[in-house]
C-alpha cells in the first residue's frame, strides 16, 4: 500500500487539472514552437519501452501512447494550450495546461516545466507527505532541473539533438530506509517536442518505463 501510494504521490506532481474556461474574445498570440510546438492539432505518438533498472537494457512493448494539443484557452490574460496525455496506469490523468514564457515552458500554476537556456537554476521543487500514526512525514523530495549539455538520440521517428530535463526523487529514510534517489529524464528536440520521456514508477520496482517518439505532426 505504501509503495502504491508513493506512485500516486510522485505521479500527482505531473497531473494537472484541465481548465475549460473559454473566453468569448481572446487576444491572438504567437506561441513559441522551439521545444514544444504549441498549436491546436499538433500530435505525438510514442511506443513504451521497459528499461531494466540494473542493466539499462530497453525492451519494446506493444503499448502506444498518443499526446496532442486539443485547444487553447485564456487564463489571466495569457494564452495557454491544453496538452492531452494518456492516463497513467488507468488511474491518474496527466493533461497539462501550458504556455511559453520567454525560454521557459510553464503551466497554469506558474510551475516551470522546461527551459531551453537555464541549466543553472533549479526549475521546481516538490514535496510529498504521508499521514500515518497521527503525524505527517515527508515521503519524497522531487527536484527538477535542466542538464547543461545537449545530446543526440535516435528513435523510430529519427535522430534528434535534444535538451534533457532531469527530475530527481529523493526518498526520506524515516519512511523508506535504504532507498536511493530515482531519476526521470525527459528529452526535448527543437521544433519537435518531447522525444523520450520516463514515466512515474513504483518505488519497490527498480525498472522504468520510457516512451519514445515514433511519429509526430507539428505546425
Backbone bond lengths (Angstrom), bond angles and torsions (degrees), N, CA, C in turn:
res aa  C-N    CA-C-N  psi(-1)  N-CA   C-N-CA  omega(-1)  CA-C   N-CA-C  phi
1 X - - - 1.462 - - 1.517 110.77 -
2 X 1.347 115.19 -40.68 1.461 119.03 -179.29 1.520 110.41 -64.67
3 X 1.360 116.55 -41.86 1.458 119.40 -179.47 1.525 110.85 -66.49
4 X 1.322 116.67 -41.19 1.458 119.85 179.24 1.525 110.33 -63.98
5 X 1.336 115.93 -39.74 1.456 119.65 178.90 1.511 110.40 -62.88
6 X 1.336 116.77 -39.26 1.453 118.93 -179.55 1.513 111.01 -64.02
7 X 1.331 117.61 -38.41 1.460 119.15 175.49 1.507 110.18 -57.82
8 X 1.325 116.76 -46.85 1.456 119.84 -178.59 1.515 110.91 -63.41
9 X 1.333 117.31 -38.78 1.457 120.79 179.16 1.516 110.31 -65.21
10 X 1.343 116.71 -47.82 1.456 119.35 -178.03 1.511 111.46 -64.97
11 X 1.332 116.00 -39.30 1.448 119.51 -178.94 1.515 111.42 -71.01
12 X 1.326 116.88 -33.64 1.459 119.93 -177.64 1.507 112.27 -62.22
13 X 1.316 118.13 -22.87 1.459 119.59 178.45 1.510 111.31 -66.64
14 X 1.358 116.25 -21.35 1.459 119.16 178.95 1.512 112.80 -102.20
15 X 1.314 117.26 -8.45 1.458 120.72 -175.50 1.518 109.65 -90.50
16 X 1.308 116.53 113.92 1.455 121.04 -175.27 1.514 109.49 -115.61
17 X 1.315 115.48 136.91 1.457 120.08 -179.64 1.514 110.56 -69.00
18 X 1.322 116.54 141.08 1.464 120.96 178.91 1.511 110.25 -78.77
19 X 1.329 115.31 142.26 1.458 121.12 178.26 1.514 107.70 -106.50
20 X 1.316 117.70 125.79 1.455 121.68 -174.95 1.513 112.85 -111.99
21 X 1.321 117.06 23.09 1.449 119.65 179.12 1.521 109.24 -80.70
22 X 1.310 116.86 105.26 1.449 121.77 179.72 1.516 109.54 -99.53
23 X 1.332 118.95 112.83 1.450 120.35 179.97 1.508 111.15 -70.38
24 X 1.319 115.81 149.78 1.452 119.67 176.76 1.519 110.80 -68.01
25 X 1.332 116.52 -35.02 1.448 121.34 178.77 1.511 108.68 -130.16
26 X 1.311 116.79 123.59 1.451 121.15 -179.45 1.516 109.33 -119.36
27 X 1.317 115.85 137.97 1.448 120.37 178.03 1.517 109.07 -79.53
28 X 1.352 118.69 121.66 1.457 120.59 -178.16 1.526 111.50 -61.71
29 X 1.315 115.60 139.22 1.456 120.92 173.64 1.514 108.46 -134.68
30 X 1.314 116.48 161.28 1.450 121.06 178.72 1.513 108.97 -104.72
31 X 1.345 119.39 110.89 1.457 120.44 -178.94 1.521 111.39 -70.07
32 X 1.322 116.64 149.29 1.452 122.03 176.06 1.522 108.49 -80.98
33 X 1.341 115.91 120.72 1.462 120.34 -176.25 1.518 111.42 -98.65
34 X 1.329 118.07 26.09 1.458 120.24 -173.52 1.527 112.84 -66.19
35 X 1.336 117.29 -63.43 1.460 119.69 -173.16 1.524 113.83 -122.88
36 X 1.321 118.08 -4.46 1.458 122.54 166.93 1.523 106.57 -149.68
37 X 1.331 117.57 91.34 1.467 120.64 -176.89 1.527 111.16 -59.04
38 X 1.319 115.81 117.34 1.463 121.74 -175.43 1.517 109.31 -104.71
39 X 1.318 115.03 94.92 1.454 122.67 178.06 1.520 107.89 -150.84
40 X 1.322 116.98 130.89 1.461 120.45 -179.88 1.526 110.39 -55.05
41 X 1.305 116.76 131.10 1.461 122.32 -179.01 1.514 114.11 102.05
42 X 1.314 118.03 -17.29 1.467 119.83 175.98 1.530 109.83 -63.28
43 X 1.340 116.43 141.67 1.463 118.48 178.83 1.525 111.08 -145.71
44 X 1.327 114.53 159.05 1.458 123.85 179.83 1.528 108.21 -139.28
45 X 1.322 117.01 135.87 1.467 121.90 178.56 1.532 108.06 -119.37
46 X 1.320 115.63 133.84 1.466 122.01 -174.93 1.527 110.62 -126.55
47 X 1.329 114.87 154.12 1.465 121.19 167.72 1.527 108.05 -108.69
48 X 1.338 115.96 137.50 1.458 119.84 177.65 1.529 110.90 -82.90
49 X 1.328 114.73 140.89 1.460 122.72 174.99 1.524 108.69 -122.16
50 X 1.310 115.75 143.61 1.465 121.81 173.87 1.526 107.63 -97.41
51 X 1.338 117.36 123.18 1.456 121.72 -175.98 1.521 109.72 -110.06
52 X 1.324 115.99 123.67 1.460 121.28 177.92 1.528 108.87 -68.39
53 X 1.332 116.93 120.88 1.451 120.94 -176.85 1.514 113.97 -67.66
54 X 1.324 117.88 -18.01 1.463 121.18 -178.67 1.518 111.71 -92.37
55 X 1.330 117.20 -39.79 1.467 120.91 -174.62 1.519 113.56 -106.80
56 X 1.330 117.72 -20.13 1.455 120.80 -176.34 1.517 114.11 81.31
57 X 1.323 117.87 1.86 1.465 121.52 -179.65 1.527 109.54 -70.26
58 X 1.342 116.22 130.42 1.468 122.26 -178.37 1.522 110.08 -104.16
59 X 1.327 116.10 133.99 1.461 122.33 179.08 1.518 108.98 -121.49
60 X 1.331 116.32 125.66 1.461 120.68 -178.72 1.520 110.73 -68.96
61 X 1.330 116.09 144.50 1.461 122.27 173.70 1.526 108.81 -112.56
62 X 1.320 116.31 178.19 1.463 121.18 176.77 1.525 112.40 -93.77
63 X 1.326 117.20 9.43 1.462 121.36 -176.34 1.522 110.15 -89.31
64 X 1.335 115.92 124.69 1.461 122.03 176.38 1.523 109.24 -110.67
65 X 1.323 116.06 138.49 1.463 122.51 176.40 1.520 109.18 -115.01
66 X 1.327 116.75 139.65 1.462 122.08 175.87 1.520 109.48 -118.74
67 X 1.325 116.02 132.40 1.461 122.37 175.39 1.526 107.59 -124.69
68 X 1.336 116.90 143.10 1.464 118.62 -178.79 1.522 110.51 -156.11
69 X 1.331 115.38 158.40 1.459 122.34 174.56 1.520 107.34 -89.65
70 X 1.324 117.29 115.30 1.464 120.55 -173.40 1.519 113.25 -93.97
71 X 1.335 118.28 -27.02 1.461 120.37 -173.77 1.517 109.35 -170.03
72 X 1.324 115.03 169.78 1.456 120.32 168.53 1.521 108.42 -122.10
73 X 1.319 116.19 160.40 1.455 121.42 -178.19 1.516 108.95 -153.34
74 X 1.318 116.43 156.70 1.455 121.82 -178.94 1.524 108.82 -103.84
75 X 1.329 116.89 124.59 1.461 123.35 178.71 1.522 108.07 -129.43
76 X 1.302 115.69 120.55 1.467 121.47 -179.52 1.524 111.85 50.13
77 X 1.329 115.18 40.94 1.450 120.77 176.52 1.517 115.44 79.46
78 X 1.328 118.07 2.14 1.458 122.49 -179.83 1.525 109.88 -113.93
79 X 1.334 115.94 140.49 1.463 120.00 179.58 1.528 110.52 -86.09
80 X 1.317 115.13 124.33 1.455 122.83 177.33 1.530 109.23 -115.49
81 X 1.335 114.95 162.18 1.459 121.55 178.86 1.525 109.23 -125.18
82 X 1.327 115.14 139.37 1.458 120.31 -179.80 1.526 109.44 -90.72
83 X 1.327 116.02 114.35 1.454 122.81 176.90 1.523 108.10 -97.02
84 X 1.325 116.09 109.24 1.466 121.99 -178.75 1.523 108.37 -86.28
85 X 1.319 115.40 127.55 1.457 122.28 -177.63 1.527 109.77 -128.87
86 X 1.339 118.45 158.31 1.463 120.58 -177.93 1.521 112.17 -60.95
87 X 1.317 115.41 151.08 1.461 121.43 173.61 1.524 108.04 -73.39
88 X 1.327 116.55 124.10 1.458 120.76 -176.05 1.522 110.99 -76.96
89 X 1.335 115.45 124.76 1.464 122.62 176.99 1.529 111.84 55.58
90 X 1.338 115.85 28.02 1.468 122.68 179.59 1.521 111.96 58.10
91 X 1.336 117.05 23.99 1.463 121.12 -176.35 1.521 111.68 -125.12
92 X 1.321 117.42 -49.91 1.457 120.93 -167.33 1.522 111.07 -114.41
93 X 1.343 118.52 118.18 1.466 120.62 175.76 1.516 109.93 -68.60
94 X 1.326 116.55 142.64 1.460 120.46 -174.49 1.522 111.55 -126.13
95 X 1.340 117.62 30.05 1.455 120.04 176.05 1.523 109.97 -66.75
96 X 1.328 116.23 150.78 1.454 120.83 -179.11 1.524 110.21 -132.19
97 X 1.326 115.74 143.36 1.455 123.07 176.10 1.521 106.14 -110.80
98 X 1.332 117.80 111.30 1.461 120.49 -168.08 1.526 111.59 -135.16
99 X 1.322 114.35 160.67 1.462 121.60 171.80 1.517 108.52 -150.87
100 X 1.330 115.96 163.66 1.446 121.44 173.95 1.517 109.15 -88.07
101 X 1.333 116.74 134.48 1.460 122.66 177.24 1.521 107.60 -132.89
102 X 1.341 116.32 98.32 1.458 121.89 -171.38 1.529 108.12 56.86
103 X 1.318 119.11 -120.27 1.467 120.64 179.91 1.522 112.04 -99.04
104 X 1.329 118.00 11.13 1.462 122.08 178.29 1.526 110.82 -103.49
105 X 1.321 115.62 150.08 1.455 122.62 164.34 1.519 106.17 -102.80
106 X 1.330 117.39 121.75 1.464 121.19 -176.15 1.521 109.63 -124.13
107 X 1.340 115.64 155.21 1.452 119.38 175.00 1.525 109.69 -99.52
108 X 1.333 116.59 -179.04 1.461 120.24 -174.16 1.525 112.52 -76.23
109 X 1.338 117.35 -3.12 1.460 121.21 172.06 1.530 111.39 -95.49
110 X 1.328 116.82 -2.25 1.457 120.84 -178.75 1.513 114.45 89.15
111 X 1.319 118.08 4.09 1.462 121.42 178.95 1.520 110.11 -75.34
112 X 1.329 116.45 137.15 1.458 121.88 178.75 1.534 109.16 -88.85
113 X 1.317 115.90 120.63 1.456 121.72 -175.33 1.521 112.75 -99.32
114 X 1.340 117.06 -20.90 1.467 121.57 -173.95 1.516 108.44 -165.66
115 X 1.329 116.10 152.99 1.461 121.48 170.69 1.520 108.85 -143.59
116 X 1.314 116.29 137.84 1.462 120.67 176.87 1.521 111.96 -86.60
117 X 1.352 117.69 -8.93 1.464 120.49 -174.48 1.526 114.07 -128.76
118 X 1.305 118.78 -29.17 1.463 122.14 -172.39 1.527 111.21 -94.05
119 X 1.330 115.34 94.95 1.461 120.39 175.98 1.519 111.04 -106.81
120 X 1.330 116.85 14.89 1.461 122.25 -178.04 1.519 112.14 -101.80
121 X 1.319 116.06 -45.68 1.456 120.84 -173.72 1.525 112.29 -93.41
122 X 1.323 115.89 153.27 1.463 121.22 172.00 1.522 108.45 -68.78
123 X 1.318 116.95 130.54 1.461 120.98 179.63 1.518 111.73 -76.51
124 X 1.335 116.45 -41.02 1.462 119.41 -173.58 1.527 109.51 -161.08
125 X 1.320 116.38 145.31 1.464 122.27 173.90 1.522 108.70 -130.73
126 X 1.328 116.52 130.25 1.462 121.93 179.82 1.528 109.51 -126.70
127 X 1.316 115.08 151.91 1.464 121.52 175.99 1.526 108.42 -126.19
128 X 1.318 115.94 139.73 1.457 121.15 172.59 1.519 108.77 -116.50
129 X 1.314 116.19 138.90 1.462 121.14 -177.26 1.523 110.55 -122.19
130 X 1.317 114.84 161.71 1.458 121.91 -179.89 1.520 108.44 -134.74
131 X 1.316 115.70 128.72 1.465 120.83 176.38 1.524 109.25 -91.80
132 X 1.318 116.63 121.20 1.457 120.52 177.96 1.528 109.34 -153.68
133 X 1.316 114.86 143.71 1.473 122.26 178.86 1.518 111.54 53.27
134 X 1.325 115.75 35.79 1.451 120.13 175.55 1.508 115.76 77.98
135 X 1.328 117.67 10.56 1.457 119.73 178.36 1.527 109.73 -136.93
136 X 1.328 115.29 161.01 1.457 122.11 179.89 1.522 109.34 -107.98
137 X 1.326 116.54 123.83 1.460 122.26 179.03 1.521 109.52 -118.06
138 X 1.326 115.80 148.22 1.460 120.72 173.62 1.518 108.92 -77.40
139 X 1.322 115.99 128.71 1.461 121.76 -179.08 1.517 110.80 -91.79
140 X 1.320 116.24 -48.27 1.460 120.07 -173.45 1.524 109.44 -153.57
141 X 1.321 114.88 145.15 1.465 121.79 171.89 1.515 107.25 -111.15
142 X 1.338 116.74 131.36 1.459 122.12 -176.54 1.522 109.20 -117.27
143 X 1.326 116.22 119.61 1.460 122.55 -175.42 1.523 108.85 -116.87
144 X 1.340 116.44 126.09 1.463 121.86 -177.70 1.520 110.29 -113.95
145 X 1.331 116.00 136.33 1.461 120.85 176.46 1.523 109.49 -158.61
146 X 1.340 115.85 164.63 1.452 121.63 176.62 1.521 109.59 -90.89
147 X 1.330 116.37 149.80 1.450 122.10 174.35 1.531 109.57 -89.49
148 X 1.343 118.56 144.99 1.464 120.28 -171.30 1.517 115.23 -73.68
149 X 1.327 118.42 -26.13 1.457 120.61 -173.51 1.526 111.82 -102.94
150 X 1.344 116.29 132.63 1.459 120.48 170.72 1.526 109.06 -72.16
151 X 1.320 116.02 150.04 1.456 121.26 177.90 1.523 109.21 -132.35
152 X 1.315 116.17 168.98 1.463 122.16 177.76 1.520 108.80 -113.75
153 X 1.329 115.71 135.34 1.462 120.50 -178.52 1.522 109.09 -140.13
154 X 1.323 116.55 146.72 1.463 122.06 179.10 1.518 110.05 -117.97
155 X 1.332 115.67 137.07 1.462 123.12 172.56 1.524 107.47 -133.09
156 X 1.320 116.62 -175.02 1.462 120.14 177.67 1.523 112.05 -63.22
157 X 1.330 117.49 -20.02 1.466 121.33 -179.21 1.518 112.81 -85.94
158 X 1.344 118.25 -10.60 1.457 120.40 -179.87 1.515 111.92 138.45
159 X 1.329 114.99 -169.48 1.460 122.66 178.02 1.519 108.68 -110.69
160 X 1.327 116.43 131.84 1.457 121.13 -171.73 1.527 110.63 -133.80
161 X 1.332 115.20 145.76 1.456 121.82 166.15 1.520 107.14 -89.43
162 X 1.323 116.85 125.69 1.466 119.93 -169.02 1.527 111.44 -127.84
163 X 1.328 114.13 155.30 1.454 122.94 168.26 1.522 107.35 -104.31
164 X 1.335 115.58 138.31 1.463 120.19 -171.69 1.524 111.51 -109.35
165 X 1.330 114.68 126.77 1.463 123.06 173.19 1.528 108.07 -98.45
166 X 1.331 116.40 133.29 1.465 121.07 -178.73 1.521 110.04 -120.31
167 X 1.334 116.10 129.79 1.458 122.07 175.36 1.521 108.21 -119.18
168 X 1.335 116.09 114.50 1.459 122.08 -176.80 1.518 110.16 -101.13
169 X 1.332 116.47 127.42 1.461 122.85 177.54 1.528 108.11 -101.26
170 X 1.326 116.64 116.48 1.459 122.14 -178.30 1.525 107.97 -109.49
171 X 1.334 116.77 112.28 1.457 121.82 -176.05 1.525 110.78 -84.03
172 X 1.323 115.84 142.41 1.461 120.44 179.54 1.527 109.54 -86.54
173 X 1.338 117.56 128.63 1.479 120.52 -172.99 1.517 114.15 -63.83
174 X 1.325 118.10 -23.61 1.463 119.20 178.95 1.525 111.68 -66.72
175 X 1.331 116.56 -21.74 1.466 121.46 179.74 1.521 110.77 -104.41
176 X 1.330 117.08 -45.99 1.461 121.96 -177.54 1.529 109.23 -127.65
177 X 1.320 118.32 77.90 1.470 120.50 -178.76 1.522 111.32 -63.22
178 X 1.337 115.53 136.25 1.453 120.34 176.42 1.509 115.30 87.34
179 X 1.338 118.51 -6.82 1.454 120.04 -179.16 1.521 110.15 -77.94
180 X 1.310 116.59 135.51 1.449 122.36 177.17 1.530 109.81 -93.30
181 X 1.343 117.09 159.83 1.473 118.21 176.43 1.524 111.42 -57.10
182 X 1.310 115.39 142.58 1.463 122.06 174.84 1.521 107.92 -112.52
183 X 1.322 116.64 140.40 1.461 121.47 -172.67 1.521 109.91 -122.71
184 X 1.328 115.65 133.33 1.459 122.48 174.48 1.522 108.73 -115.41
185 X 1.343 116.44 132.09 1.459 121.49 178.44 1.528 110.60 -112.83
186 X 1.322 115.86 140.69 1.460 123.04 171.32 1.517 107.60 -126.98
187 X 1.336 117.10 130.43 1.461 121.30 -175.71 1.527 110.05 -114.02
188 X 1.330 115.43 130.91 1.463 123.12 -177.32 1.529 109.85 -115.87
189 X 1.337 116.79 137.49 1.462 121.98 175.61 1.523 110.02 -114.78
190 X 1.315 116.48 143.15 1.452 122.10 -179.10 1.523 110.64 -62.02
191 X 1.327 115.34 133.67 1.467 123.98 178.75 1.527 113.04 63.67
192 X 1.324 117.32 14.24 1.468 121.63 178.86 1.521 110.38 -123.57
193 X 1.325 117.61 -56.91 1.459 122.29 -175.89 1.514 110.43 119.77
194 X 1.332 116.21 -149.52 1.466 121.12 -178.81 1.525 109.45 -76.27
195 X 1.333 115.89 123.86 1.464 121.98 -179.52 1.524 110.55 -95.69
196 X 1.326 117.24 -43.99 1.467 121.36 173.91 1.520 108.74 -136.80
197 X 1.328 115.76 150.38 1.464 120.70 -179.24 1.525 109.54 -150.15
198 X 1.325 116.57 123.36 1.458 121.43 174.73 1.519 108.89 -84.82
199 X 1.319 116.55 134.00 1.459 122.44 -172.61 1.527 111.27 -95.82
200 X 1.343 117.34 159.42 1.470 120.82 176.88 1.528 111.84 -54.79
201 X 1.311 115.48 156.92 1.459 121.97 -166.84 1.523 111.15 -133.33
202 X 1.332 115.79 164.63 1.457 121.78 166.87 1.530 107.95 -83.91
203 X 1.324 116.73 132.77 1.465 120.17 -176.31 1.522 111.89 -60.61
204 X 1.329 117.66 -33.39 1.459 120.85 -177.09 1.524 112.81 -80.37
205 X 1.322 117.72 -8.73 1.460 122.50 -177.54 1.524 108.62 -102.93
206 X 1.337 119.38 118.22 1.465 120.78 -178.48 1.522 113.65 -73.90
207 X 1.327 117.88 -13.00 1.460 121.08 -177.27 1.526 111.41 -84.93
208 X 1.336 114.41 166.06 1.457 121.79 -179.25 1.524 109.96 -126.89
209 X 1.338 115.02 162.06 1.459 122.02 169.20 1.520 107.83 -118.66
210 X 1.323 115.87 132.00 1.463 120.85 179.60 1.521 109.10 -129.63
211 X 1.330 116.74 135.11 1.462 118.23 173.22 1.525 109.13 -100.67
212 X 1.354 114.64 139.65 1.457 122.16 -176.13 1.522 109.45 -125.07
213 X 1.309 115.37 137.56 1.461 122.18 -173.74 1.525 111.27 -65.73
214 X 1.348 116.05 132.04 1.462 120.22 175.09 1.526 112.05 -116.12
215 X 1.324 117.86 -26.43 1.469 120.89 173.14 1.525 108.60 -163.84
216 X 1.341 114.72 160.59 1.464 119.43 -177.78 1.519 109.39 -161.46
217 X 1.326 114.64 162.11 1.465 121.40 171.59 1.520 107.73 -142.33
218 X 1.319 116.25 121.48 1.463 121.32 178.83 1.521 108.96 -131.25
219 X 1.333 114.47 152.88 1.460 121.02 178.49 1.522 109.62 -109.54
